[in-house]
């Protein structure tokens, strides 16, 4: 064959392959995951709240509402599950959260959602709260699959100063910043800028991890005053203003997608990490009980109605969450009651995007595409809500078991379809169901890795000398005298 004809054939084949690659890229959706923090189940407009959330309500009306969706009791375990598709007990992250003083993080041998999507050709970016490791740069978002990161590494920060314990925890791609402005507005503006400047040659994965509505309860004064005729106390007005500010941020993100021509083929997934805090113990950082109650009152302003309990508990109010999937190009509006879990997000999105996880770290989650698109049953036979050395919860069908192993111990069994408020413990009436679910929970428990939190706190809590956790100690904060252990700038 003559050289010029060979060259022509090669060029033609290359053009065909490039066209095919472009077509595949166009078919792959953009993905925007929006995670609220400590959001009460009942605190959204579409769920009957007077709190104004028109943009979230619009996503719910035009999307798939998940009504039996589960998270984890607290921040760090929830984020680990979302970003790995694996139960946090496999990573030692099942208990409590990463404190400012802690040195551990999400193990670096875990493949994250952004890493898998990046390998499949996605541009990846994150704005907001990380809380999966801060003391070593290897745990930072930029080293876990994100091309761009803007936000805070530890847990809560002040919404205006972005400080915790007197230390700035606010950065863009590794450079710490001191910026004016309200947290929610800043991450929203960054997200909009990322969309506006996105190169359409690649699909986009954007993770928006809101700090709202986590304490401290702070919002611009005008946003608080907008609720003066709705709620009688200033704290409830502030909490409502935080949620409405988050909703406005979401509206700006959706509008930016529209203007960029990306909205039709963008999957937007909205949920929260765990239920709203109903106890001051879980509502804010490291303080004595007196300080917490002086700051926020004995009872925080969240509502998880009709569910029992809240953040930190295994009852429905702590782990059953509002969730929405909105994808105009593929999903029709629907209400799905199939039980699903945070661990299902990664395998579902990877299936949609044509990406793969790590076979050496098999998913606990399942591809829920059929449940979302066709209303098919849950892909799970059972769902482990969480398991720790002292407690655990599991759901199978309509049955949910909660087991507390610390003496004197407690076993609770609920039919959550008939009794979502978990008011009737049926353990004594249905020993057959208890036996089945206990065996399943124990099988999971035998697979758990030792809790990194418990390992790190042995000396401080005095477990070796037989003492127990001080009930006044805030397990969602840090050691009272410690500052965030951020590495050198």
LUMROVO-269579 format. One record per residue (C-alpha): residue number from 0; residue in one letter; chain; z, x negated, y negated. Coordinates in nm, 3 decimals, padded with zeros to 5 digits. Example, Ala and Ser with C-alpha at 12.3 -4.5 7.8 and 13.67 -1.06 7.14 Angstrom:
LUMROVO-269579
   resi   resn   chain         w         u         v
      0      A       A    00.780   -01.230    00.450
      1      S       A    00.714   -01.367    00.106
***
This chain:
LUMROVO-269579
   resi   resn   chain         w         u         v
      0      X       A    00.000    00.000    00.000
      1      X       A   -00.090   -00.130   -00.346
      2      X       A    00.204   -00.249   -00.562
      3      X       A    00.122   -00.005   -00.844
      4      X       A    00.123    00.292   -00.603
      5      X       A    00.452    00.174   -00.449
      6      X       A    00.604    00.148   -00.793
      7      X       A    00.482    00.498   -00.881
      8      X       A    00.635    00.642   -00.565
      9      X       A    00.969    00.468   -00.629
     10      X       A    00.979    00.595   -00.986
     11      X       A    00.892    00.945   -00.872
     12      X       A    01.164    00.943   -00.608
     13      X       A    01.416    00.814   -00.861
     14      X       A    01.321    01.095   -01.099
     15      X       A    01.367    01.355   -00.825
     16      X       A    01.707    01.214   -00.732
     17      X       A    01.815    01.202   -01.096
     18      X       A    01.706    01.564   -01.146
     19      X       A    01.898    01.668   -00.836
     20      X       A    02.206    01.481   -00.958
     21      X       A    02.179    01.651   -01.297
     22      X       A    02.151    01.990   -01.126
     23      X       A    02.460    01.922   -00.918
     24      X       A    02.646    01.816   -01.232
     25      X       A    02.541    02.139   -01.406
     26      X       A    02.662    02.343   -01.109
     27      X       A    03.002    02.179   -01.100
     28      X       A    03.241    02.363   -01.329
     29      X       A    03.451    02.218   -01.603
     30      X       A    03.820    02.258   -01.525
     31      X       A    04.104    02.326   -01.769
     32      X       A    04.456    02.348   -01.625
     33      X       A    04.714    02.482   -01.870
     34      X       A    05.076    02.446   -01.763
     35      X       A    05.355    02.611   -01.961
     36      X       A    05.711    02.483   -01.924
     37      X       A    06.011    02.703   -01.835
     38      X       A    05.817    03.019   -01.922
     39      X       A    05.993    03.342   -01.832
     40      X       A    05.799    03.562   -01.592
     41      X       A    05.834    03.865   -01.818
     42      X       A    05.768    03.683   -02.147
     43      X       A    05.394    03.746   -02.183
     44      X       A    05.218    04.039   -02.346
     45      X       A    05.021    04.140   -02.038
     46      X       A    05.348    04.156   -01.844
     47      X       A    05.499    04.403   -02.089
     48      X       A    05.674    04.170   -02.334
     49      X       A    05.678    04.232   -02.712
     50      X       A    05.606    03.859   -02.746
     51      X       A    05.251    03.833   -02.879
     52      X       A    05.015    03.646   -02.643
     53      X       A    04.666    03.790   -02.706
     54      X       A    04.477    03.485   -02.577
     55      X       A    04.668    03.462   -02.249
     56      X       A    04.634    03.839   -02.216
     57      X       A    04.258    03.800   -02.259
     58      X       A    04.242    03.542   -01.981
     59      X       A    04.441    03.780   -01.759
     60      X       A    04.222    04.079   -01.837
     61      X       A    03.901    03.888   -01.767
     62      X       A    04.029    03.681   -01.476
     63      X       A    04.216    03.686   -01.148
     64      X       A    04.588    03.756   -01.181
     65      X       A    04.800    03.600   -00.909
     66      X       A    05.106    03.815   -00.849
     67      X       A    05.266    03.625   -00.558
     68      X       A    05.228    03.274   -00.690
     69      X       A    05.502    03.015   -00.632
     70      X       A    05.606    02.698   -00.808
     71      X       A    05.911    02.474   -00.768
     72      X       A    06.259    02.521   -00.919
     73      X       A    06.227    02.232   -01.169
     74      X       A    05.982    02.025   -01.372
     75      X       A    05.918    01.705   -01.175
     76      X       A    05.876    01.863   -00.830
     77      X       A    05.643    02.125   -00.974
     78      X       A    05.416    01.869   -01.140
     79      X       A    05.408    01.654   -00.828
     80      X       A    05.296    01.953   -00.620
     81      X       A    05.029    02.057   -00.871
     82      X       A    04.875    01.713   -00.902
     83      X       A    04.882    01.607   -00.535
     84      X       A    04.842    01.926   -00.329
     85      X       A    05.145    01.812   -00.127
     86      X       A    05.502    01.933   -00.108
     87      X       A    05.724    01.707   -00.324
     88      X       A    05.959    01.649   -00.030
     89      X       A    05.689    01.415    00.104
     90      X       A    05.729    01.195   -00.205
     91      X       A    06.107    01.205   -00.243
     92      X       A    06.066    01.421   -00.555
     93      X       A    06.207    01.747   -00.417
     94      X       A    06.547    01.725   -00.588
     95      X       A    06.606    01.775   -00.961
     96      X       A    06.397    01.575   -01.212
     97      X       A    06.328    01.220   -01.329
     98      X       A    06.599    01.132   -01.582
     99      X       A    06.535    00.902   -01.880
    100      X       A    06.739    00.633   -01.703
    101      X       A    06.547    00.651   -01.376
    102      X       A    06.302    00.383   -01.264
    103      X       A    06.107    00.579   -01.000
    104      X       A    05.799    00.799   -01.030
    105      X       A    05.526    00.970   -00.831
    106      X       A    05.445    00.714   -00.556
    107      X       A    05.132    00.518   -00.642
    108      X       A    04.986    00.562   -00.294
    109      X       A    04.945    00.934   -00.363
    110      X       A    04.595    01.038   -00.473
    111      X       A    04.620    01.267   -00.774
    112      X       A    04.394    01.552   -00.879
    113      X       A    04.244    01.355   -01.171
    114      X       A    04.180    01.054   -00.947
    115      X       A    03.989    01.266   -00.695
    116      X       A    03.790    01.442   -00.968
    117      X       A    03.716    01.116   -01.144
    118      X       A    03.572    00.975   -00.820
    119      X       A    03.350    01.283   -00.807
    120      X       A    03.210    01.212   -01.153
    121      X       A    03.445    01.406   -01.379
    122      X       A    03.568    01.292   -01.719
    123      X       A    03.946    01.333   -01.712
    124      X       A    04.194    01.386   -01.993
    125      X       A    04.554    01.499   -02.036
    126      X       A    04.758    01.618   -02.332
    127      X       A    05.127    01.704   -02.328
    128      X       A    05.425    01.640   -02.101
    129      X       A    05.393    01.407   -01.800
    130      X       A    05.741    01.377   -01.636
    131      X       A    05.619    01.196   -01.322
    132      X       A    05.740    00.847   -01.408
    133      X       A    05.785    00.647   -01.726
    134      X       A    05.982    00.324   -01.665
    135      X       A    05.685    00.132   -01.524
    136      X       A    05.331    00.155   -01.659
    137      X       A    05.195    00.196   -01.307
    138      X       A    05.332    00.553   -01.318
    139      X       A    05.171    00.643   -01.650
    140      X       A    04.890    00.900   -01.666
    141      X       A    04.627    00.638   -01.758
    142      X       A    04.699    00.466   -01.425
    143      X       A    04.701    00.789   -01.226
    144      X       A    04.345    00.903   -01.292
    145      X       A    04.331    01.011   -01.655
    146      X       A    04.074    00.852   -01.885
    147      X       A    04.271    00.975   -02.186
    148      X       A    04.636    01.065   -02.242
    149      X       A    04.814    01.198   -02.550
    150      X       A    05.172    01.321   -02.528
    151      X       A    05.516    01.231   -02.393
    152      X       A    05.620    01.064   -02.069
    153      X       A    05.976    01.177   -02.005
    154      X       A    06.099    01.538   -02.017
    155      X       A    06.191    01.722   -02.331
    156      X       A    06.153    01.575   -02.678
    157      X       A    06.221    01.715   -03.022
    158      X       A    05.917    01.928   -03.115
    159      X       A    05.897    01.776   -03.463
    160      X       A    06.018    01.416   -03.430
    161      X       A    05.899    01.365   -03.068
    162      X       A    06.221    01.170   -03.004
    163      X       A    06.465    01.182   -02.717
    164      X       A    06.790    00.992   -02.731
    165      X       A    06.679    00.830   -03.056
    166      X       A    06.364    00.687   -02.894
    167      X       A    06.008    00.792   -02.977
    168      X       A    05.838    00.923   -02.665
    169      X       A    05.494    01.000   -02.805
    170      X       A    05.176    00.806   -02.741
    171      X       A    04.802    00.799   -02.723
    172      X       A    04.664    00.585   -02.440
    173      X       A    04.964    00.355   -02.427
    174      X       A    05.019    00.314   -02.800
    175      X       A    05.341    00.476   -02.920
    176      X       A    05.306    00.683   -03.235
    177      X       A    05.521    00.834   -03.504
    178      X       A    05.334    01.144   -03.620
    179      X       A    05.411    01.438   -03.842
    180      X       A    05.352    01.781   -03.699
    181      X       A    05.464    02.038   -03.444
    182      X       A    05.425    01.935   -03.079
    183      X       A    05.219    02.239   -02.972
    184      X       A    04.982    02.214   -03.267
    185      X       A    04.925    01.843   -03.209
    186      X       A    04.835    01.865   -02.840
    187      X       A    04.615    02.166   -02.915
    188      X       A    04.424    01.975   -03.181
    189      X       A    04.382    01.681   -02.943
    190      X       A    04.250    01.911   -02.668
    191      X       A    04.001    02.071   -02.906
    192      X       A    03.881    01.728   -03.020
    193      X       A    03.830    01.618   -02.661
    194      X       A    03.617    01.926   -02.593
    195      X       A    03.416    01.889   -02.913
    196      X       A    03.337    01.524   -02.836
    197      X       A    03.281    01.569   -02.464
    198      X       A    02.960    01.428   -02.316
    199      X       A    02.799    01.720   -02.134
    200      X       A    02.638    01.477   -01.888
    201      X       A    02.967    01.485   -01.698
    202      X       A    03.193    01.778   -01.608
    203      X       A    03.532    01.778   -01.777
    204      X       A    03.879    01.802   -01.627
    205      X       A    04.138    01.870   -01.897
    206      X       A    04.510    01.905   -01.816
    207      X       A    04.710    02.068   -02.095
    208      X       A    05.082    02.037   -02.015
    209      X       A    05.264    02.232   -02.283
    210      X       A    05.626    02.153   -02.363
    211      X       A    05.677    02.516   -02.470
    212      X       A    05.879    02.711   -02.390
    213      X       A    06.126    02.441   -02.277
    214      X       A    06.432    02.382   -02.495
    215      X       A    06.516    02.264   -02.755
    216      X       A    06.414    02.598   -02.905
    217      X       A    06.217    02.494   -03.213
    218      X       A    05.922    02.638   -03.402
    219      X       A    05.787    02.641   -03.759
    220      X       A    05.994    02.872   -03.979
    221      X       A    05.705    03.103   -04.063
    222      X       A    05.632    03.155   -03.693
    223      X       A    05.998    03.244   -03.632
    224      X       A    06.011    03.485   -03.927
    225      X       A    05.707    03.669   -03.788
    226      X       A    05.945    03.811   -03.526
    227      X       A    06.223    03.918   -03.763
    228      X       A    06.147    04.287   -03.705
    229      X       A    06.112    04.245   -03.327
    230      X       A    06.421    04.057   -03.210
    231      X       A    06.772    04.074   -03.359
    232      X       A    06.876    03.710   -03.308
    233      X       A    06.717    03.394   -03.438
    234      X       A    06.711    03.216   -03.102
    235      X       A    06.507    03.488   -02.936
    236      X       A    06.272    03.487   -03.236
    237      X       A    06.235    03.110   -03.203
    238      X       A    06.163    03.133   -02.831
    239      X       A    05.903    03.404   -02.897
    240      X       A    05.746    03.194   -03.173
    241      X       A    05.716    02.899   -02.934
    242      X       A    05.525    03.111   -02.683
    243      X       A    05.301    03.264   -02.950
    244      X       A    05.228    02.914   -03.083
    245      X       A    05.130    02.807   -02.732
    246      X       A    04.909    03.115   -02.704
    247      X       A    04.737    03.027   -03.032
    248      X       A    04.677    02.675   -02.897
    249      X       A    04.513    02.827   -02.588
    250      X       A    04.297    03.044   -02.813
    251      X       A    04.172    02.738   -02.999
    252      X       A    04.090    02.564   -02.669
    253      X       A    03.894    02.865   -02.541
    254      X       A    03.710    02.891   -02.873
    255      X       A    03.618    02.521   -02.858
    256      X       A    03.476    02.570   -02.508
    257      X       A    03.272    02.864   -02.637
    258      X       A    03.132    02.668   -02.930
    259      X       A    03.042    02.376   -02.704
    260      X       A    02.858    02.609   -02.465
    261      X       A    03.100    02.521   -02.182
    262      X       A    03.300    02.842   -02.147
    263      X       A    03.090    03.029   -01.890
    264      X       A    03.117    02.754   -01.630
    265      X       A    03.475    02.649   -01.698
    266      X       A    03.759    02.730   -01.463
    267      X       A    04.073    02.795   -01.667
    268      X       A    04.393    02.801   -01.466
    269      X       A    04.714    02.904   -01.641
    270      X       A    05.068    02.905   -01.501
    271      X       A    05.412    02.752   -01.561
    272      X       A    05.602    02.485   -01.370
    273      X       A    05.903    02.702   -01.282
    274      X       A    06.075    03.016   -01.399
    275      X       A    06.250    03.053   -01.730
    276      X       A    06.600    02.908   -01.773
    277      X       A    06.863    03.180   -01.744
    278      X       A    07.160    02.940   -01.747
    279      X       A    07.249    02.701   -02.026
    280      X       A    07.291    02.434   -01.757
    281      X       A    06.912    02.419   -01.717
    282      X       A    06.805    02.498   -02.071
    283      X       A    06.831    02.164   -02.250
    284      X       A    06.906    01.795   -02.214
    285      X       A    07.218    01.594   -02.137
    286      X       A    07.512    01.755   -02.313
    287      X       A    07.851    01.889   -02.225
    288      X       A    07.872    02.259   -02.149
    289      X       A    08.039    02.318   -02.487
    290      X       A    07.759    02.138   -02.672
    291      X       A    07.489    02.328   -02.482
    292      X       A    07.647    02.664   -02.543
    293      X       A    07.702    02.583   -02.910
    294      X       A    07.332    02.494   -02.942
    295      X       A    07.170    02.771   -02.738
    296      X       A    07.447    03.015   -02.652
    297      X       A    07.583    03.094   -02.309
    298      X       A    07.260    03.266   -02.206
    299      X       A    06.912    03.136   -02.293
    300      X       A    06.651    03.382   -02.426
    301      X       A    06.413    03.382   -02.125
    302      X       A    06.346    03.684   -01.904
    303      X       A    06.222    03.665   -01.545
    304      X       A    06.242    04.040   -01.485
    305      X       A    06.217    04.200   -01.235
    306      X       A    06.317    03.890   -01.041
    307      X       A    06.660    03.749   -00.967
    308      X       A    06.770    03.408   -01.094
    309      X       A    06.585    03.148   -01.297
    310      X       A    06.501    02.782   -01.332
    311      X       A    06.684    02.563   -01.083
    312      X       A    06.728    02.840   -00.826
    313      X       A    06.526    02.932   -00.516
    314      X       A    06.538    03.301   -00.596
    315      X       A    06.217    03.461   -00.720
    316      X       A    06.308    03.421   -01.086
    317      X       A    06.312    03.044   -01.042
    318      X       A    05.996    03.002   -00.839
    319      X       A    05.767    03.309   -00.857
    320      X       A    05.546    03.265   -01.157
    321      X       A    05.276    03.427   -01.368
    322      X       A    04.939    03.269   -01.288
    323      X       A    04.580    03.335   -01.396
    324      X       A    04.244    03.196   -01.284
    325      X       A    03.957    03.270   -01.522
    326      X       A    03.600    03.158   -01.445
    327      X       A    03.336    03.386   -01.601
    328      X       A    03.047    03.240   -01.400
    329      X       A    03.203    03.309   -01.059
    330      X       A    03.518    03.523   -01.062
    331      X       A    03.541    03.894   -01.136
    332      X       A    03.861    04.040   -01.280
    333      X       A    04.109    04.117   -01.002
    334      X       A    04.474    04.127   -00.905
    335      X       A    04.556    03.912   -00.600
    336      X       A    04.889    03.953   -00.421
    337      X       A    04.827    03.692   -00.150
    338      X       A    05.112    03.436   -00.150
    339      X       A    04.994    03.104   -00.296
    340      X       A    05.172    02.791   -00.419
    341      X       A    05.132    02.502   -00.664
    342      X       A    05.012    02.285   -00.374
    343      X       A    04.701    02.507   -00.342
    344      X       A    04.563    02.409   -00.682
    345      X       A    04.429    02.065   -00.587
    346      X       A    04.251    02.157   -00.261
    347      X       A    04.103    02.467   -00.425
    348      X       A    03.969    02.278   -00.727
    349      X       A    03.837    01.992   -00.513
    350      X       A    03.650    02.240   -00.294
    351      X       A    03.497    02.401   -00.604
    352      X       A    03.407    02.061   -00.753
    353      X       A    03.272    01.907   -00.432
    354      X       A    03.541    01.638   -00.436
    355      X       A    03.766    01.502   -00.163
    356      X       A    04.129    01.403   -00.121
    357      X       A    04.278    01.119    00.082
    358      X       A    04.267    01.186    00.459
    359      X       A    04.571    00.961    00.498
    360      X       A    04.771    01.203    00.278
    361      X       A    04.676    01.547    00.413
    362      X       A    04.722    01.845    00.186
    363      X       A    04.998    02.097    00.238
    364      X       A    04.797    02.325    00.013
    365      X       A    04.492    02.524    00.118
    366      X       A    04.161    02.608   -00.040
    367      X       A    04.232    02.953   -00.187
    368      X       A    03.875    03.021   -00.305
    369      X       A    03.826    03.318   -00.072
    370      X       A    04.151    03.477   -00.185
    371      X       A    04.045    03.437   -00.549
    372      X       A    03.684    03.547   -00.515
    373      X       A    03.702    03.805   -00.238
    374      X       A    04.064    03.914   -00.223
    375      X       A    04.109    03.774    00.126
    376      X       A    04.459    03.709    00.267
    377      X       A    04.656    03.395    00.190
    378      X       A    04.526    03.088    00.374
    379      X       A    04.887    03.007    00.469
    380      X       A    05.078    03.119    00.776
    381      X       A    05.392    03.026    00.586
    382      X       A    05.469    02.870    00.248
    383      X       A    05.745    02.617    00.199
    384      X       A    05.884    02.695   -00.143
    385      X       A    06.098    02.381   -00.135
    386      X       A    06.333    02.194    00.097
    387      X       A    06.617    01.952    00.016
    388      X       A    06.901    01.809    00.222
    389      X       A    07.131    02.087    00.104
    390      X       A    06.903    02.390    00.063
    391      X       A    06.558    02.528    00.120
    392      X       A    06.339    02.836    00.099
    393      X       A    06.033    02.952    00.290
    394      X       A    05.810    03.259    00.283
    395      X       A    05.606    03.407    00.568
    396      X       A    05.424    03.731    00.502
    397      X       A    05.662    03.956    00.309
    398      X       A    05.972    03.777    00.440
    399      X       A    06.154    03.510    00.244
    400      X       A    06.444    03.299    00.371
    401      X       A    06.684    03.101    00.152
    402      X       A    06.916    02.862    00.333
    403      X       A    07.207    02.685    00.159
    404      X       A    07.346    02.414    00.384
    405      X       A    07.644    02.291    00.182
    406      X       A    07.971    02.433    00.314
    407      X       A    08.049    02.714    00.355
    408      X       A    07.673    02.767    00.374
    409      X       A    07.465    03.079    00.321
    410      X       A    07.162    03.246    00.473
    411      X       A    06.964    03.506    00.279
    412      X       A    06.665    03.704    00.405
    413      X       A    06.463    03.931    00.182
    414      X       A    06.159    04.153    00.215
    415      X       A    06.016    04.052   -00.122
    416      X       A    05.738    04.311   -00.107
    417      X       A    05.988    04.597   -00.097
    418      X       A    06.272    04.415   -00.274
    419      X       A    06.130    04.168   -00.530
    420      X       A    06.468    04.157   -00.704
    421      X       A    06.629    04.018   -00.386
    422      X       A    06.915    04.264   -00.393
    423      X       A    06.941    04.337   -00.019
    424      X       A    07.019    04.048    00.216
    425      X       A    06.873    04.152    00.554
    426      X       A    06.978    03.840    00.748
    427      X       A    07.231    04.029    00.963
    428      X       A    06.985    04.310    01.035
    429      X       A    06.687    04.092    01.131
    430      X       A    06.818    03.792    01.327
    431      X       A    06.473    03.757    01.490
    432      X       A    06.308    03.692    01.155
    433      X       A    06.589    03.458    01.050
    434      X       A    06.549    03.257    01.372
    435      X       A    06.173    03.218    01.318
    436      X       A    06.198    03.119    00.951
    437      X       A    06.494    02.887    01.005
    438      X       A    06.298    02.702    01.273
    439      X       A    06.002    02.665    01.038
    440      X       A    06.224    02.547    00.752
    441      X       A    06.399    02.296    00.978
    442      X       A    06.063    02.158    01.094
    443      X       A    05.968    02.092    00.732
    444      X       A    06.312    01.946    00.658
    445      X       A    06.270    01.689    00.936
    446      X       A    05.956    01.562    00.759
    447      X       A    06.113    01.513    00.418
    448      X       A    06.149    01.175    00.257
    449      X       A    06.492    01.085    00.119
    450      X       A    06.533    01.219   -00.233
    451      X       A    06.477    00.950   -00.497
    452      X       A    06.714    01.137   -00.728
    453      X       A    06.996    01.133   -00.475
    454      X       A    06.938    00.766   -00.396
    455      X       A    06.953    00.678   -00.765
    456      X       A    07.268    00.877   -00.835
    457      X       A    07.491    00.780   -00.541
    458      X       A    07.706    00.536   -00.735
    459      X       A    07.723    00.738   -01.055
    460      X       A    07.821    01.063   -00.886
    461      X       A    08.073    00.897   -00.658
    462      X       A    07.933    01.041   -00.338
    463      X       A    08.059    00.734   -00.152
    464      X       A    08.416    00.813   -00.251
    465      X       A    08.388    01.179   -00.159
    466      X       A    08.358    01.335   -00.507
    467      X       A    08.096    01.593   -00.596
    468      X       A    07.866    01.677   -00.883
    469      X       A    08.057    01.773   -01.197
    470      X       A    07.955    02.134   -01.274
    471      X       A    07.943    02.049   -01.644
    472      X       A    07.684    01.778   -01.587
    473      X       A    07.332    01.879   -01.691
    474      X       A    07.101    01.803   -01.401
    475      X       A    06.789    01.858   -01.608
    476      X       A    06.883    01.593   -01.862
    477      X       A    06.991    01.230   -01.830
    478      X       A    07.306    01.028   -01.832
    479      X       A    07.481    01.127   -02.157
    480      X       A    07.481    00.777   -02.308
    481      X       A    07.140    00.660   -02.191
    482      X       A    06.807    00.645   -02.371
    483      X       A    06.461    00.672   -02.213
    484      X       A    06.384    00.357   -02.014
    485      X       A    06.036    00.307   -02.155
    486      X       A    05.871   -00.029   -02.090
    487      X       A    05.783   -00.260   -02.380
    488      X       A    05.514   -00.129   -02.613
***
